[in-house]
Amino acid sequence: MELQPHEIDRRECLGFSDAVTTYIAPLLEACGFECVQATPYEVKFQSPNVTMAIFHDRLSYQIDLGYARREDSSIPFDLATMLDEALGSDHKEQTFFQASNQDAVIWVIKEIAALLKKYGGKMLSGDVTMFQRTRDAARRRSHAYTMELVNGPVRKAAEIAWRSRDYSKVKQLYERILDDLTLVEKERLKYAQSHATNV
């Protein structure tokens, strides 16, 4: 989607790229990054090991960052991922920011700069182990989400069958998702297997 000239003018008035240059660029430059592109809605940086973009979404006005190892840039991570890696997934730091006026843009960019300074050291240095852990965690989350999408309806149907004591149906449904059963579901399957023929 191409920005129209009046939209670009409005975005330039928000001072997004200027705020990034003022508050984030010095931190990144100290870690060996250089700015390789700046527009009213995205500022890109590169170091020898890491690519990073701070962006201001065209439609939602969300401000976030994306980063990746340079040799693996097809798997970008975001601010939430960086904080999850540094603090654990139960952290309380804010990771969703929106800004549609200049003061809010400056405030958000300062917040992101502070988070990068406090928690982004390993990411900014391109720490290979940290990136591997992050990639593995992202794959696990993706797999869990996929399993929930695929197996969630089966689980619901099995729960309904369990409540109505339709053990043949419970057995049939749980056997379709054997590798993803919880301990409780495994016990229910055992019970259903022994009672399905007796019902």
N, C-alpha and C positions, 0 to 999 in steps of 0.2 A: 504494500500500500504506500503510494507516494504522498508525501506531505505537500499540501498546497502552499504557495508563497505566504499567504496570510497566516497559516498555521505555523510555518517556520518562524515568522516574525514574532508571533505570540510566544512560542517556545524560547526564542532568544531573549525575550523580555523576562522570562523566568530565571535566567542566569544559571541554568543547570551546568553547562560545561565550564563556566567561570568558577562556580562553586567547587566542582571537582578539581579543577586546576589549583584552586587556592587551598583546599582543605585535605584532599586525598593525594594529589600528585606528589607533594614533597615527601610523604611517607613512602610512597611507592618508589620514587627516584632514589631514596636512601637505600632501598633494597635491590637496586639494579634495574628497575623498570624504566622504560621510556614510553612517552605517549606516541602512539602511532596513528591515531585518528580521533578527531573531536567534532561532534555535530551537536545540534541542540537537544538531541535525545540519547546520545551514546558517546562515551569516551573510552577508547581502547588503549590498553597498555600491554607491553611485552617485556619480559626479562629473558635471560638466556634459557630459563626453564619453564616459565609460567606465562600464560596469556590471561588477561583479565579485562573485562568490560564492565563499566558502571553505566547503567541505562535507566532512562526515564520513559516508561512505556507510553506509546503514542495515544492509546485510548484510555487506559485506567489511571494514568499518572502515577503508577507504582514506580518506586525507585528501588533498585536491587543491583546486585552484582553477579557476574558469572565468571568462573575461573576454571582453568584446566592446566594440566601439564602440556607443554607445547607439543610433545610427540603423541599426545592422546587427547587432542582438543575436541574430538567428537563426543566426549563425555563431559559436558560442563557441569559444574556444581554452583550452588548459590550461597547467599549469606546464611540462610538457615542451616545448610549442610556444613558450612565452616564452623558455626557455633555448636552444632550437634557433635562434631568431631572433637572440638576443644573442650566442651563442657558436659557432654552427654545429652541424650535426647530429652531429658526432663528439665532442661535449663529454663530460666524465666526471662532471658533477654528477648527484647522485641526484635522481630525479624521481618515484619510486614510494614512497609512505609509507603504512604501516598502523599503527594504534594502538588498542588495546583496553583500555588502563588509563590512569589519569590522568597518571602520569609520562611515558609514551610520548606522549600527546596534547600535553603541554606541550613536550616535546622537538621533536616534529614541527612544531608551530606556530612555535617559535623558528627552526627551520631554514628554513621557508617564508618567514618574515619576513626572515631574513638574505638569502635568494635574491632576494626582491622588492627589498630595499634595494640590493643589489649589481648586479642585472641588469634590474630592472623599470622603470627611469626612463622610457624612451620609451613603454612600454606604459601606465604610470600617467598620463603626461601626455596620452595619447590621440593620440600622433604619427601623423598620417594616413598618411604614407609607410610607416612601420613596419607599420601594420595592413594596408596594401595588399600589402606584400611577404609578410606572414604569410599573408594570405588566398590570394595566388597560389601560395605554396609548399604550402599545405594542398590546394589544388585539384590541383596537380601530383602530390602524394603520392596523393591519392584516385584520380586518373586512372591513375597507374602501378599502383596496387593493383588497380583494376578490370581493366586490361589484363592483369595477371598472372593474375587469376582466369579471364578469358575466354580468353587466348591460351596460358596455361601448358599445358593439356592438348594443344593443337595442337602446341606445341613438343616436348613429350615424344613424341608420336606421330611427328613428323617426324624426331626423333633416332633412334628405333627403326628407321624406314624407311631413314634414311641408313646406319645400321650394316649393315642387311641388303641394301643397294644396290638398294632398290626406288625408283628415281629417279622413276617416274611418281607414286608416292604422295608422295614428298618434294615434287615440283613442285606437286601438288594441295594439299597441306597448307600450304606456305609461301605460295602465292598467296592463300590465305584471310586471311593476316595481313600482307600486303605492307607496310603503313604502320608496322608495329611490328618489322620484322626488324632483327637486329643485322648488323654487317658480315660476320661469319662466315656467318650464315644467308643473306645476300644472295649470297655467293659460292657457297654450296651450292645455292641456287636456280638460279643461272646454270648451274652444272655439271649439275644435274638436268634443266634445260630442254634442254640440248644432248645429254643422254644418254637421256632418257626414251623417245624414239622408237626408239633404237638397241638397247634392252635386249630 
